[in-house]
């Protein structure tokens, strides 16, 4: 039980150290747990904490995309955004295209219908 309660803290550590694959695996584990036991208060608390860390991870990924990164790093960041599941496939593709064209001064605004836009360049 103690190990289960440490998942949000472990995920936060993974995000702070840039281990996004491990952080996303932990998020998936908690999501599956929430699907099976959504009525338990402890699981609801875990989901809340993991969602907060996911928001932090999203900010870090978008910040990295705003920086001057190489194409392989850009692809990896876009892959993490896809796994995070906050943007549609179309938005991820548009974001990638803008990042590839960023050397041509492309200004990309990532937005889903009905949500706020996110500047990536």
Helices and strands as residue ranges (DSSP letters): H 2-5, H 7-16, H 20-36, H 41-66, H 71-84, H 89-100, G 101-104, E 109-110, E 118-119
